[in-house]
Amino acid sequence: MCATMGSARGFMKISSAFLTSKSQLPKPRRHQMDTLRNARAVSSTPFPEFADMPGIKSHEDLRKFSLEQPDLFWGKLAESRLVWQQSFDKVSDCDMANGYIRWFLNGKINASVNCVDRHLKDRGDQVALIWDKDEPGTEEFYTYRQLHTMVNKMANVFKQHGVKKGDRIAIYLPQSPMAVAAMLACSRIGALHTVVFAGFSAEALAGRVIDAQAETIITADQGVRGGKFIELKKTVDQAVEKCSCVKRVFVYQRTGGDVTMGKLDIPLDKEMSAASEECEPVMMDSADTLFLLYTSGSTGKPKGVSHSHGGYLTYTSVTFKHVFDYKDGDIFGCMADIGWITGHSYVVYGPLSNGATTLLFESTPVYPDPGRYWETVQRLKLDHIYLSPTALRSLLKSGDTWVQKYDRSSLRTLGCVGEPLNTEAWEWYYNVVGKKRCDIIDTWWQTETGGICISPRPSDPGAEIKPAMPMRPFFGIDLALVNEKGQVDEGDDVRGALCIKKPWPGLATTIYGDHQRFIDTYFKPYPGMYFTGDGAHRKNTYYQITGRMDDVLNVTGHRLGTAEIEDVLDDHPATAETAVVGFPHDIKGEGVYAYIVLKDGISTPFATLDVEMKALVKNRIASYAVPDVFQYTPSLPRTRSGKIMRRILRKVAANDTDQLGDISTLADPDIVKVIIKHSKKAKKACDKK
Ligand code: WT7
């Protein structure tokens, strides 16, 4: 039976039902800046938990303590920052060699209680979420009380349809309060959410749904971004055809666009309007998985990084407060989509567990024009903005007037994450956006680390900030650089593989369904330590990230496995083999360069093949994975043992062919000259487009 779900009567619009008009709301309290500064200047460390502890007078003391006594450090914070139904009896039990990571053992906790219920008494009427919808000026505000109602109703709807503790739910939603409510509703009933970025293709979505064996998908009729409608429901329909595990699809009406409702589809808004406002939270074991989030690795198959209730929540809560120096009443504006870990940790769990007001940004940095971020800052009076270097670089190119048009005096910290923030972008952020008034907080972390691990200033007002590096490890984060011999290098001005020596509560607990891959990827390369996959440089104790050391690209701040793209290109009927590498890209940080060897006898023009292959990658992965350059080559540089010498391909792609290093082990060294020659043409062809 099919029904059409347009703007049909009877379907309650969730947005208007839960909406509070701006004028009805008490403004979030705003701090007197002077009082704040004075308060900060006198406190020795901003952690009240350790204020009376003998021997802890400074940040340095606290840092030492956090490394020497991690259980005391994290135990105290977990206890005081979160609400536990039953307190834990042991702080940690970890064995990095086996990838065994457990925090706050036997503690009972629920993430939704910590993010919503606990705030009802003191700040029920405070704004929790500001939904900055695609069209500027159409924002909506949701208080903690309203969010509580949404979460409870949605959790009840899930239960009515048979969703149980331990089930996996895929969330494929636009950036919206309903998406946040969906994440928290899952956690309330102990279901694991796996949010899939709504820009991923049907195939990418299906792959994740199947890997997670999710029976439930939550989606919307359409998304809206940059003035365009995105057919989310249609994409889900295509994905579901490939997934026999899916039993139900909840559909939220974001736009009221016409969608066809099939057998598995359930109108979420309508069911919520009839559901009860009270849903008893399921108390979870601290080590139970809160969510999976798929991220690319160096093989073709994305991995479901798993995070726990107690550990993850403690780490995001503490880092949110101290990395950004968040003060009660501030408005935090993280521009990331909830489909990425940044959205999980610093749009949802970090801010809400602190009772903060957090922004949900639905649009793009350039809609309707490149002034959008700063217009949003002015309109909503953001105290903090947290964005990606890619966005910054593209805005920098658009010129200063877009920034200067708007009042940015509300801003206090300017954060960024996802890729190295180059000096030019740092300077622009500092001088032009922040008018030399704001702290630039370049944060390094990963999906696997749960929260920020390196950042300039964990709430230390006096600490110096240097351009273009995340600088200092967070409390409890014990960094090491490992040299080529596999030894930890203690020296200064050294480079090496970035590892973390001690476990911390934000560390992922497994790769869903493949614990061995978890061990092999992160704990085997340097036994006893967590290997990040990144290289880093340490000078004067400060860290700078030099880039990935594995076959993972970082395109616009998003991770992509080269193998993932190769798998797709290999499926084109004309290709014999392919090799994908990254190259430095002005805006995107890293661009995608694809070398293609065609099968014999293919006469299709290259331009046609380019178009077909681009479409293939877009349809199978996502737009951001589409290669920037295609180079057709008679063969690839292989060693005599058959291994592709990727170093050569990377150097050619980067125009860095003066010193190619030893190529004598190649089966056919002459191919290098051919590849270099053809690369000029390939790059020119792509520049024209
Ligand atoms: C990879 C993790 C964590 C949120 C977004 C990305 C790179 C991240 C920085 C930074 C240089 C950075 C690393 C890392 N990265 N932050 N401040 N400076 N590189 O999460 O998709 O898990 O990617 O992003 O290469 O390994 P992710």
Boltz pocket constraint, residues with backbone or C-beta under 6 A from the ligand:
constraints:
  - pocket:
      binder: B
      contacts: [[A, 295], [A, 341], [A, 342], [A, 416], [A, 417], [A, 418], [A, 419], [A, 420], [A, 421], [A, 442], [A, 443], [A, 444], [A, 445], [A, 446], [A, 447], [A, 448], [A, 470], [A, 532], [A, 533], [A, 534], [A, 545], [A, 547], [A, 548], [A, 554], [A, 557], [A, 558], [A, 559]]
      max_distance: 6.0
